[in-house]
Amino acid sequence: MSKNKEQDELLKWLDEEDPFGLNEEMEFIIFKCIDCGKEDEVPDYVVEEFHFDLEEDEEVEVVCPFCNGTMRQARKDPSE
Ligand SMILES: [Zn+2]
């Protein structure tokens, strides 16, 4: 019966840790293309991954899916 117990623990772990984040609502960050002006939503965990390669004061840039230009995070508050 030890097999079943292992499986139970695995299921329990999957349930508690939610390792794939399936039960969490994804947060999206709006990016705006500085070349064509279109906007795209990028999941925030992707943006955080980009941040690992950057200096603290550098902005995350992604490739625009519409024109292959540069997209930067759109500012919610333009005065910021
Ligand atoms: Zn673009």
PDB file of the backbone (N, CA, C, O) and the ligand in Angstrom, with CONECT records:
HET     ZN  A 101       1
ATOM      1  N   MET A   1       0.813  -1.219   0.000  1.00  0.00           N
ATOM      2  CA  MET A   1       0.000   0.000   0.000  1.00  0.00           C
ATOM      3  C   MET A   1       0.850   1.276   0.000  1.00  0.00           C
ATOM      4  O   MET A   1       0.332   2.392  -0.029  1.00  0.00           O
ATOM      5  N   SER A   2       2.189   1.070   0.034  1.00  0.00           N
ATOM      6  CA  SER A   2       3.032   2.263   0.116  1.00  0.00           C
ATOM      7  C   SER A   2       2.950   3.079  -1.169  1.00  0.00           C
ATOM      8  O   SER A   2       3.126   4.298  -1.149  1.00  0.00           O
ATOM      9  N   LYS A   3       2.687   2.413  -2.272  1.00  0.00           N
ATOM     10  CA  LYS A   3       2.544   3.134  -3.557  1.00  0.00           C
ATOM     11  C   LYS A   3       1.407   4.150  -3.487  1.00  0.00           C
ATOM     12  O   LYS A   3       1.539   5.305  -3.891  1.00  0.00           O
ATOM     13  N   ASN A   4       0.274   3.662  -2.949  1.00  0.00           N
ATOM     14  CA  ASN A   4      -0.870   4.553  -2.854  1.00  0.00           C
ATOM     15  C   ASN A   4      -0.594   5.744  -1.955  1.00  0.00           C
ATOM     16  O   ASN A   4      -1.052   6.860  -2.200  1.00  0.00           O
ATOM     17  N   LYS A   5       0.160   5.474  -0.921  1.00  0.00           N
ATOM     18  CA  LYS A   5       0.458   6.557   0.008  1.00  0.00           C
ATOM     19  C   LYS A   5       1.314   7.616  -0.693  1.00  0.00           C
ATOM     20  O   LYS A   5       1.117   8.820  -0.533  1.00  0.00           O
ATOM     21  N   GLU A   6       2.276   7.111  -1.477  1.00  0.00           N
ATOM     22  CA  GLU A   6       3.113   8.055  -2.222  1.00  0.00           C
ATOM     23  C   GLU A   6       2.273   8.914  -3.156  1.00  0.00           C
ATOM     24  O   GLU A   6       2.452  10.127  -3.270  1.00  0.00           O
ATOM     25  N   GLN A   7       1.354   8.230  -3.813  1.00  0.00           N
ATOM     26  CA  GLN A   7       0.512   8.960  -4.759  1.00  0.00           C
ATOM     27  C   GLN A   7      -0.354   9.992  -4.035  1.00  0.00           C
ATOM     28  O   GLN A   7      -0.551  11.113  -4.503  1.00  0.00           O
ATOM     29  N   ASP A   8      -0.858   9.572  -2.884  1.00  0.00           N
ATOM     30  CA  ASP A   8      -1.654  10.502  -2.092  1.00  0.00           C
ATOM     31  C   ASP A   8      -0.845  11.744  -1.740  1.00  0.00           C
ATOM     32  O   ASP A   8      -1.330  12.874  -1.810  1.00  0.00           O
ATOM     33  N   GLU A   9       0.414  11.493  -1.357  1.00  0.00           N
ATOM     34  CA  GLU A   9       1.231  12.633  -0.945  1.00  0.00           C
ATOM     35  C   GLU A   9       1.539  13.528  -2.132  1.00  0.00           C
ATOM     36  O   GLU A   9       1.594  14.752  -2.014  1.00  0.00           O
ATOM     37  N   LEU A  10       1.737  12.890  -3.276  1.00  0.00           N
ATOM     38  CA  LEU A  10       2.004  13.673  -4.478  1.00  0.00           C
ATOM     39  C   LEU A  10       0.793  14.539  -4.821  1.00  0.00           C
ATOM     40  O   LEU A  10       0.922  15.726  -5.122  1.00  0.00           O
ATOM     41  N   LEU A  11      -0.370  13.924  -4.767  1.00  0.00           N
ATOM     42  CA  LEU A  11      -1.583  14.677  -5.074  1.00  0.00           C
ATOM     43  C   LEU A  11      -1.778  15.816  -4.087  1.00  0.00           C
ATOM     44  O   LEU A  11      -2.198  16.918  -4.439  1.00  0.00           O
ATOM     45  N   LYS A  12      -1.458  15.506  -2.841  1.00  0.00           N
ATOM     46  CA  LYS A  12      -1.600  16.522  -1.808  1.00  0.00           C
ATOM     47  C   LYS A  12      -0.657  17.683  -2.095  1.00  0.00           C
ATOM     48  O   LYS A  12      -1.016  18.854  -1.975  1.00  0.00           O
ATOM     49  N   TRP A  13       0.571  17.310  -2.480  1.00  0.00           N
ATOM     50  CA  TRP A  13       1.568  18.334  -2.785  1.00  0.00           C
ATOM     51  C   TRP A  13       1.107  19.189  -3.969  1.00  0.00           C
ATOM     52  O   TRP A  13       1.190  20.416  -3.947  1.00  0.00           O
ATOM     53  N   LEU A  14       0.619  18.498  -4.998  1.00  0.00           N
ATOM     54  CA  LEU A  14       0.153  19.227  -6.179  1.00  0.00           C
ATOM     55  C   LEU A  14      -0.967  20.186  -5.804  1.00  0.00           C
ATOM     56  O   LEU A  14      -1.042  21.318  -6.283  1.00  0.00           O
ATOM     57  N   ASP A  15      -1.834  19.688  -4.925  1.00  0.00           N
ATOM     58  CA  ASP A  15      -2.984  20.487  -4.540  1.00  0.00           C
ATOM     59  C   ASP A  15      -2.566  21.708  -3.728  1.00  0.00           C
ATOM     60  O   ASP A  15      -3.078  22.811  -3.920  1.00  0.00           O
ATOM     61  N   GLU A  16      -1.624  21.481  -2.816  1.00  0.00           N
ATOM     62  CA  GLU A  16      -1.262  22.573  -1.911  1.00  0.00           C
ATOM     63  C   GLU A  16      -0.350  23.594  -2.569  1.00  0.00           C
ATOM     64  O   GLU A  16      -0.528  24.803  -2.418  1.00  0.00           O
ATOM     65  N   GLU A  17       0.620  23.086  -3.295  1.00  0.00           N
ATOM     66  CA  GLU A  17       1.620  24.007  -3.835  1.00  0.00           C
ATOM     67  C   GLU A  17       1.168  24.653  -5.141  1.00  0.00           C
ATOM     68  O   GLU A  17       1.663  25.716  -5.518  1.00  0.00           O
ATOM     69  N   ASP A  18       0.244  24.019  -5.818  1.00  0.00           N
ATOM     70  CA  ASP A  18      -0.218  24.539  -7.092  1.00  0.00           C
ATOM     71  C   ASP A  18       0.966  24.919  -7.985  1.00  0.00           C
ATOM     72  O   ASP A  18       1.089  26.066  -8.416  1.00  0.00           O
ATOM     73  N   PRO A  19       1.843  23.931  -8.258  1.00  0.00           N
ATOM     74  CA  PRO A  19       3.135  24.234  -8.894  1.00  0.00           C
ATOM     75  C   PRO A  19       3.023  24.866 -10.273  1.00  0.00           C
ATOM     76  O   PRO A  19       3.944  25.553 -10.715  1.00  0.00           O
ATOM     77  N   PHE A  20       1.935  24.647 -10.939  1.00  0.00           N
ATOM     78  CA  PHE A  20       1.806  25.224 -12.277  1.00  0.00           C
ATOM     79  C   PHE A  20       0.993  26.520 -12.263  1.00  0.00           C
ATOM     80  O   PHE A  20       0.776  27.146 -13.301  1.00  0.00           O
ATOM     81  N   GLY A  21       0.557  26.899 -11.090  1.00  0.00           N
ATOM     82  CA  GLY A  21      -0.165  28.163 -10.972  1.00  0.00           C
ATOM     83  C   GLY A  21      -1.522  28.152 -11.653  1.00  0.00           C
ATOM     84  O   GLY A  21      -2.067  29.202 -11.996  1.00  0.00           O
ATOM     85  N   LEU A  22      -2.063  26.956 -11.847  1.00  0.00           N
ATOM     86  CA  LEU A  22      -3.308  26.868 -12.616  1.00  0.00           C
ATOM     87  C   LEU A  22      -4.497  27.478 -11.886  1.00  0.00           C
ATOM     88  O   LEU A  22      -5.461  27.931 -12.504  1.00  0.00           O
ATOM     89  N   ASN A  23      -4.411  27.482 -10.577  1.00  0.00           N
ATOM     90  CA  ASN A  23      -5.548  28.011  -9.818  1.00  0.00           C
ATOM     91  C   ASN A  23      -5.418  29.496  -9.522  1.00  0.00           C
ATOM     92  O   ASN A  23      -6.332  30.130  -8.995  1.00  0.00           O
ATOM     93  N   GLU A  24      -4.271  30.026  -9.871  1.00  0.00           N
ATOM     94  CA  GLU A  24      -4.082  31.442  -9.608  1.00  0.00           C
ATOM     95  C   GLU A  24      -4.486  32.239 -10.828  1.00  0.00           C
ATOM     96  O   GLU A  24      -4.332  31.797 -11.967  1.00  0.00           O
ATOM     97  N   GLU A  25      -5.000  33.409 -10.565  1.00  0.00           N
ATOM     98  CA  GLU A  25      -5.294  34.269 -11.687  1.00  0.00           C
ATOM     99  C   GLU A  25      -4.002  34.895 -12.166  1.00  0.00           C
ATOM    100  O   GLU A  25      -3.224  35.435 -11.379  1.00  0.00           O
ATOM    101  N   MET A  26      -3.786  34.816 -13.456  1.00  0.00           N
ATOM    102  CA  MET A  26      -2.568  35.399 -14.003  1.00  0.00           C
ATOM    103  C   MET A  26      -2.702  36.908 -14.039  1.00  0.00           C
ATOM    104  O   MET A  26      -3.758  37.463 -14.340  1.00  0.00           O
ATOM    105  N   GLU A  27      -1.602  37.539 -13.722  1.00  0.00           N
ATOM    106  CA  GLU A  27      -1.578  38.993 -13.832  1.00  0.00           C
ATOM    107  C   GLU A  27      -0.854  39.366 -15.111  1.00  0.00           C
ATOM    108  O   GLU A  27       0.160  38.770 -15.474  1.00  0.00           O
ATOM    109  N   PHE A  28      -1.388  40.346 -15.769  1.00  0.00           N
ATOM    110  CA  PHE A  28      -0.772  40.779 -17.018  1.00  0.00           C
ATOM    111  C   PHE A  28      -0.292  42.211 -16.897  1.00  0.00           C
ATOM    112  O   PHE A  28      -0.908  43.044 -16.232  1.00  0.00           O
ATOM    113  N   ILE A  29       0.801  42.466 -17.543  1.00  0.00           N
ATOM    114  CA  ILE A  29       1.332  43.826 -17.583  1.00  0.00           C
ATOM    115  C   ILE A  29       1.218  44.312 -19.020  1.00  0.00           C
ATOM    116  O   ILE A  29       1.584  43.606 -19.960  1.00  0.00           O
ATOM    117  N   ILE A  30       0.713  45.507 -19.174  1.00  0.00           N
ATOM    118  CA  ILE A  30       0.530  46.056 -20.515  1.00  0.00           C
ATOM    119  C   ILE A  30       1.853  46.608 -21.041  1.00  0.00           C
ATOM    120  O   ILE A  30       2.526  47.402 -20.384  1.00  0.00           O
ATOM    121  N   PHE A  31       2.194  46.169 -22.223  1.00  0.00           N
ATOM    122  CA  PHE A  31       3.352  46.716 -22.911  1.00  0.00           C
ATOM    123  C   PHE A  31       2.879  47.482 -24.131  1.00  0.00           C
ATOM    124  O   PHE A  31       1.917  47.100 -24.798  1.00  0.00           O
ATOM    125  N   LYS A  32       3.573  48.565 -24.403  1.00  0.00           N
ATOM    126  CA  LYS A  32       3.209  49.367 -25.566  1.00  0.00           C
ATOM    127  C   LYS A  32       4.415  49.484 -26.475  1.00  0.00           C
ATOM    128  O   LYS A  32       5.537  49.727 -26.033  1.00  0.00           O
ATOM    129  N   CYS A  33       4.150  49.303 -27.756  1.00  0.00           N
ATOM    130  CA  CYS A  33       5.226  49.363 -28.738  1.00  0.00           C
ATOM    131  C   CYS A  33       5.619  50.811 -28.996  1.00  0.00           C
ATOM    132  O   CYS A  33       4.768  51.654 -29.278  1.00  0.00           O
ATOM    133  N   ILE A  34       6.926  51.094 -28.896  1.00  0.00           N
ATOM    134  CA  ILE A  34       7.378  52.463 -29.159  1.00  0.00           C
ATOM    135  C   ILE A  34       7.499  52.721 -30.662  1.00  0.00           C
ATOM    136  O   ILE A  34       7.695  53.860 -31.086  1.00  0.00           O
ATOM    137  N   ASP A  35       7.383  51.672 -31.457  1.00  0.00           N
ATOM    138  CA  ASP A  35       7.470  51.830 -32.908  1.00  0.00           C
ATOM    139  C   ASP A  35       6.105  51.958 -33.573  1.00  0.00           C
ATOM    140  O   ASP A  35       5.884  52.864 -34.376  1.00  0.00           O
ATOM    141  N   CYS A  36       5.192  51.050 -33.240  1.00  0.00           N
ATOM    142  CA  CYS A  36       3.882  51.094 -33.911  1.00  0.00           C
ATOM    143  C   CYS A  36       2.759  51.506 -32.962  1.00  0.00           C
ATOM    144  O   CYS A  36       1.637  51.748 -33.408  1.00  0.00           O
ATOM    145  N   GLY A  37       3.040  51.591 -31.665  1.00  0.00           N
ATOM    146  CA  GLY A  37       2.046  52.096 -30.720  1.00  0.00           C
ATOM    147  C   GLY A  37       1.004  51.087 -30.279  1.00  0.00           C
ATOM    148  O   GLY A  37       0.105  51.424 -29.508  1.00  0.00           O
ATOM    149  N   LYS A  38       1.111  49.851 -30.757  1.00  0.00           N
ATOM    150  CA  LYS A  38       0.139  48.853 -30.335  1.00  0.00           C
ATOM    151  C   LYS A  38       0.486  48.330 -28.944  1.00  0.00           C
ATOM    152  O   LYS A  38       1.626  48.411 -28.486  1.00  0.00           O
ATOM    153  N   GLU A  39      -0.545  47.789 -28.291  1.00  0.00           N
ATOM    154  CA  GLU A  39      -0.337  47.284 -26.941  1.00  0.00           C
ATOM    155  C   GLU A  39      -0.501  45.777 -26.901  1.00  0.00           C
ATOM    156  O   GLU A  39      -1.248  45.189 -27.683  1.00  0.00           O
ATOM    157  N   ASP A  40       0.210  45.174 -25.976  1.00  0.00           N
ATOM    158  CA  ASP A  40       0.117  43.734 -25.801  1.00  0.00           C
ATOM    159  C   ASP A  40       0.216  43.435 -24.313  1.00  0.00           C
ATOM    160  O   ASP A  40       0.848  44.176 -23.560  1.00  0.00           O
ATOM    161  N   GLU A  41      -0.411  42.348 -23.899  1.00  0.00           N
ATOM    162  CA  GLU A  41      -0.352  41.971 -22.493  1.00  0.00           C
ATOM    163  C   GLU A  41       0.668  40.867 -22.307  1.00  0.00           C
ATOM    164  O   GLU A  41       0.671  39.877 -23.038  1.00  0.00           O
ATOM    165  N   VAL A  42       1.530  41.046 -21.326  1.00  0.00           N
ATOM    166  CA  VAL A  42       2.558  40.055 -21.031  1.00  0.00           C
ATOM    167  C   VAL A  42       2.339  39.587 -19.588  1.00  0.00           C
ATOM    168  O   VAL A  42       2.218  40.406 -18.677  1.00  0.00           O
ATOM    169  N   PRO A  43       2.289  38.260 -19.389  1.00  0.00           N
ATOM    170  CA  PRO A  43       2.111  37.769 -18.011  1.00  0.00           C
ATOM    171  C   PRO A  43       3.242  38.272 -17.118  1.00  0.00           C
ATOM    172  O   PRO A  43       4.400  38.314 -17.534  1.00  0.00           O
ATOM    173  N   ASP A  44       2.899  38.652 -15.891  1.00  0.00           N
ATOM    174  CA  ASP A  44       3.923  39.306 -15.067  1.00  0.00           C
ATOM    175  C   ASP A  44       5.089  38.394 -14.712  1.00  0.00           C
ATOM    176  O   ASP A  44       6.194  38.873 -14.456  1.00  0.00           O
ATOM    177  N   TYR A  45       4.855  37.074 -14.694  1.00  0.00           N
ATOM    178  CA  TYR A  45       5.988  36.194 -14.388  1.00  0.00           C
ATOM    179  C   TYR A  45       7.013  36.196 -15.521  1.00  0.00           C
ATOM    180  O   TYR A  45       8.205  35.994 -15.288  1.00  0.00           O
ATOM    181  N   VAL A  46       6.546  36.422 -16.735  1.00  0.00           N
ATOM    182  CA  VAL A  46       7.469  36.537 -17.871  1.00  0.00           C
ATOM    183  C   VAL A  46       8.301  37.811 -17.732  1.00  0.00           C
ATOM    184  O   VAL A  46       9.508  37.819 -17.973  1.00  0.00           O
ATOM    185  N   VAL A  47       7.621  38.881 -17.338  1.00  0.00           N
ATOM    186  CA  VAL A  47       8.323  40.158 -17.159  1.00  0.00           C
ATOM    187  C   VAL A  47       9.376  40.028 -16.066  1.00  0.00           C
ATOM    188  O   VAL A  47      10.476  40.567 -16.189  1.00  0.00           O
ATOM    189  N   GLU A  48       9.040  39.314 -15.003  1.00  0.00           N
ATOM    190  CA  GLU A  48      10.011  39.135 -13.922  1.00  0.00           C
ATOM    191  C   GLU A  48      11.225  38.358 -14.394  1.00  0.00           C
ATOM    192  O   GLU A  48      12.350  38.627 -13.973  1.00  0.00           O
ATOM    193  N   GLU A  49      10.991  37.388 -15.276  1.00  0.00           N
ATOM    194  CA  GLU A  49      12.126  36.637 -15.806  1.00  0.00           C
ATOM    195  C   GLU A  49      13.045  37.536 -16.615  1.00  0.00           C
ATOM    196  O   GLU A  49      14.268  37.413 -16.549  1.00  0.00           O
ATOM    197  N   PHE A  50      12.449  38.436 -17.373  1.00  0.00           N
ATOM    198  CA  PHE A  50      13.268  39.380 -18.132  1.00  0.00           C
ATOM    199  C   PHE A  50      14.095  40.245 -17.201  1.00  0.00           C
ATOM    200  O   PHE A  50      15.231  40.602 -17.511  1.00  0.00           O
ATOM    201  N   HIS A  51      13.520  40.577 -16.068  1.00  0.00           N
ATOM    202  CA  HIS A  51      14.189  41.457 -15.117  1.00  0.00           C
ATOM    203  C   HIS A  51      15.494  40.882 -14.591  1.00  0.00           C
ATOM    204  O   HIS A  51      16.398  41.626 -14.212  1.00  0.00           O
ATOM    205  N   PHE A  52      15.592  39.541 -14.567  1.00  0.00           N
ATOM    206  CA  PHE A  52      16.811  38.920 -14.040  1.00  0.00           C
ATOM    207  C   PHE A  52      18.041  39.332 -14.828  1.00  0.00           C
ATOM    208  O   PHE A  52      19.141  39.391 -14.277  1.00  0.00           O
ATOM    209  N   ASP A  53      17.868  39.615 -16.101  1.00  0.00           N
ATOM    210  CA  ASP A  53      19.015  39.940 -16.950  1.00  0.00           C
ATOM    211  C   ASP A  53      19.348  41.428 -16.955  1.00  0.00           C
ATOM    212  O   ASP A  53      20.294  41.859 -17.613  1.00  0.00           O
ATOM    213  N   LEU A  54      18.573  42.197 -16.225  1.00  0.00           N
ATOM    214  CA  LEU A  54      18.721  43.648 -16.321  1.00  0.00           C
ATOM    215  C   LEU A  54      19.261  44.264 -15.043  1.00  0.00           C
ATOM    216  O   LEU A  54      19.173  43.685 -13.961  1.00  0.00           O
ATOM    217  N   GLU A  55      19.821  45.451 -15.200  1.00  0.00           N
ATOM    218  CA  GLU A  55      20.150  46.262 -14.032  1.00  0.00           C
ATOM    219  C   GLU A  55      18.842  46.729 -13.414  1.00  0.00           C
ATOM    220  O   GLU A  55      17.791  46.716 -14.055  1.00  0.00           O
ATOM    221  N   GLU A  56      18.929  47.141 -12.161  1.00  0.00           N
ATOM    222  CA  GLU A  56      17.702  47.507 -11.456  1.00  0.00           C
ATOM    223  C   GLU A  56      16.928  48.639 -12.122  1.00  0.00           C
ATOM    224  O   GLU A  56      15.697  48.649 -12.123  1.00  0.00           O
ATOM    225  N   ASP A  57      17.667  49.589 -12.687  1.00  0.00           N
ATOM    226  CA  ASP A  57      16.973  50.748 -13.254  1.00  0.00           C
ATOM    227  C   ASP A  57      16.683  50.587 -14.748  1.00  0.00           C
ATOM    228  O   ASP A  57      16.195  51.512 -15.397  1.00  0.00           O
ATOM    229  N   GLU A  58      16.988  49.409 -15.281  1.00  0.00           N
ATOM    230  CA  GLU A  58      16.688  49.185 -16.695  1.00  0.00           C
ATOM    231  C   GLU A  58      15.250  48.730 -16.881  1.00  0.00           C
ATOM    232  O   GLU A  58      14.676  48.053 -16.029  1.00  0.00           O
ATOM    233  N   GLU A  59      14.697  49.111 -17.991  1.00  0.00           N
ATOM    234  CA  GLU A  59      13.332  48.707 -18.277  1.00  0.00           C
ATOM    235  C   GLU A  59      13.308  47.426 -19.084  1.00  0.00           C
ATOM    236  O   GLU A  59      14.174  47.171 -19.921  1.00  0.00           O
ATOM    237  N   VAL A  60      12.293  46.630 -18.809  1.00  0.00           N
ATOM    238  CA  VAL A  60      12.115  45.415 -19.590  1.00  0.00           C
ATOM    239  C   VAL A  60      11.620  45.802 -20.981  1.00  0.00           C
ATOM    240  O   VAL A  60      10.709  46.615 -21.134  1.00  0.00           O
ATOM    241  N   GLU A  61      12.241  45.202 -21.982  1.00  0.00           N
ATOM    242  CA  GLU A  61      11.791  45.434 -23.350  1.00  0.00           C
ATOM    243  C   GLU A  61      11.465  44.095 -23.987  1.00  0.00           C
ATOM    244  O   GLU A  61      12.207  43.126 -23.829  1.00  0.00           O
ATOM    245  N   VAL A  62      10.376  44.046 -24.694  1.00  0.00           N
ATOM    246  CA  VAL A  62      10.030  42.824 -25.404  1.00  0.00           C
ATOM    247  C   VAL A  62       9.849  43.150 -26.878  1.00  0.00           C
ATOM    248  O   VAL A  62       9.656  44.305 -27.259  1.00  0.00           O
ATOM    249  N   VAL A  63       9.917  42.117 -27.690  1.00  0.00           N
ATOM    250  CA  VAL A  63       9.770  42.323 -29.122  1.00  0.00           C
ATOM    251  C   VAL A  63       8.289  42.427 -29.468  1.00  0.00           C
ATOM    252  O   VAL A  63       7.481  41.590 -29.064  1.00  0.00           O
ATOM    253  N   CYS A  64       7.954  43.451 -30.209  1.00  0.00           N
ATOM    254  CA  CYS A  64       6.572  43.659 -30.624  1.00  0.00           C
ATOM    255  C   CYS A  64       6.130  42.550 -31.579  1.00  0.00           C
ATOM    256  O   CYS A  64       6.793  42.293 -32.584  1.00  0.00           O
ATOM    257  N   PRO A  65       5.008  41.895 -31.265  1.00  0.00           N
ATOM    258  CA  PRO A  65       4.540  40.826 -32.146  1.00  0.00           C
ATOM    259  C   PRO A  65       3.919  41.356 -33.440  1.00  0.00           C
ATOM    260  O   PRO A  65       3.678  40.593 -34.376  1.00  0.00           O
ATOM    261  N   PHE A  66       3.665  42.652 -33.488  1.00  0.00           N
ATOM    262  CA  PHE A  66       3.014  43.226 -34.671  1.00  0.00           C
ATOM    263  C   PHE A  66       4.016  43.732 -35.698  1.00  0.00           C
ATOM    264  O   PHE A  66       3.832  43.554 -36.902  1.00  0.00           O
ATOM    265  N   CYS A  67       5.091  44.374 -35.205  1.00  0.00           N
ATOM    266  CA  CYS A  67       6.037  44.985 -36.158  1.00  0.00           C
ATOM    267  C   CYS A  67       7.485  44.615 -35.865  1.00  0.00           C
ATOM    268  O   CYS A  67       8.394  45.124 -36.521  1.00  0.00           O
ATOM    269  N   ASN A  68       7.716  43.734 -34.889  1.00  0.00           N
ATOM    270  CA  ASN A  68       9.070  43.359 -34.473  1.00  0.00           C
ATOM    271  C   ASN A  68       9.855  44.529 -33.892  1.00  0.00           C
ATOM    272  O   ASN A  68      11.080  44.475 -33.789  1.00  0.00           O
ATOM    273  N   GLY A  69       9.155  45.564 -33.520  1.00  0.00           N
ATOM    274  CA  GLY A  69       9.789  46.701 -32.860  1.00  0.00           C
ATOM    275  C   GLY A  69       9.994  46.429 -31.382  1.00  0.00           C
ATOM    276  O   GLY A  69       9.975  45.280 -30.939  1.00  0.00           O
ATOM    277  N   THR A  70      10.189  47.499 -30.626  1.00  0.00           N
ATOM    278  CA  THR A  70      10.476  47.378 -29.198  1.00  0.00           C
ATOM    279  C   THR A  70       9.254  47.791 -28.383  1.00  0.00           C
ATOM    280  O   THR A  70       8.703  48.877 -28.562  1.00  0.00           O
ATOM    281  N   MET A  71       8.853  46.914 -27.499  1.00  0.00           N
ATOM    282  CA  MET A  71       7.747  47.242 -26.594  1.00  0.00           C
ATOM    283  C   MET A  71       8.292  47.502 -25.207  1.00  0.00           C
ATOM    284  O   MET A  71       9.174  46.796 -24.720  1.00  0.00           O
ATOM    285  N   ARG A  72       7.747  48.528 -24.584  1.00  0.00           N
ATOM    286  CA  ARG A  72       8.098  48.837 -23.201  1.00  0.00           C
ATOM    287  C   ARG A  72       6.846  48.851 -22.361  1.00  0.00           C
ATOM    288  O   ARG A  72       5.733  49.029 -22.855  1.00  0.00           O
ATOM    289  N   GLN A  73       7.062  48.657 -21.076  1.00  0.00           N
ATOM    290  CA  GLN A  73       5.942  48.632 -20.159  1.00  0.00           C
ATOM    291  C   GLN A  73       5.181  49.946 -20.215  1.00  0.00           C
ATOM    292  O   GLN A  73       5.762  51.024 -20.086  1.00  0.00           O
ATOM    293  N   ALA A  74       3.868  49.839 -20.410  1.00  0.00           N
ATOM    294  CA  ALA A  74       3.054  51.048 -20.458  1.00  0.00           C
ATOM    295  C   ALA A  74       2.883  51.593 -19.047  1.00  0.00           C
ATOM    296  O   ALA A  74       2.679  50.835 -18.099  1.00  0.00           O
ATOM    297  N   ARG A  75       2.966  52.870 -18.920  1.00  0.00           N
ATOM    298  CA  ARG A  75       2.796  53.497 -17.612  1.00  0.00           C
ATOM    299  C   ARG A  75       1.318  53.698 -17.317  1.00  0.00           C
ATOM    300  O   ARG A  75       0.578  54.265 -18.121  1.00  0.00           O
ATOM    301  N   LYS A  76       0.905  53.225 -16.156  1.00  0.00           N
ATOM    302  CA  LYS A  76      -0.499  53.440 -15.795  1.00  0.00           C
ATOM    303  C   LYS A  76      -0.736  54.921 -15.506  1.00  0.00           C
ATOM    304  O   LYS A  76      -1.754  55.501 -15.881  1.00  0.00           O
ATOM    305  N   ASP A  77       0.246  55.505 -14.824  1.00  0.00           N
ATOM    306  CA  ASP A  77       0.149  56.922 -14.483  1.00  0.00           C
ATOM    307  C   ASP A  77       1.219  57.659 -15.266  1.00  0.00           C
ATOM    308  O   ASP A  77       2.409  57.494 -15.000  1.00  0.00           O
ATOM    309  N   PRO A  78       0.804  58.476 -16.235  1.00  0.00           N
ATOM    310  CA  PRO A  78       1.776  59.133 -17.115  1.00  0.00           C
ATOM    311  C   PRO A  78       2.711  60.078 -16.375  1.00  0.00           C
ATOM    312  O   PRO A  78       3.795  60.379 -16.874  1.00  0.00           O
ATOM    313  N   SER A  79       2.321  60.549 -15.204  1.00  0.00           N
ATOM    314  CA  SER A  79       3.171  61.476 -14.465  1.00  0.00           C
ATOM    315  C   SER A  79       4.298  60.756 -13.730  1.00  0.00           C
ATOM    316  O   SER A  79       5.223  61.388 -13.222  1.00  0.00           O
ATOM    317  N   GLU A  80       4.214  59.477 -13.681  1.00  0.00           N
ATOM    318  CA  GLU A  80       5.222  58.721 -12.932  1.00  0.00           C
ATOM    319  C   GLU A  80       6.572  58.709 -13.621  1.00  0.00           C
ATOM    320  O   GLU A  80       7.521  58.113 -13.111  1.00  0.00           O
TER     321      GLU A  80
HETATM  322 ZN    ZN A 101       5.128  47.407 -32.907  1.00  0.00          ZN2+
END
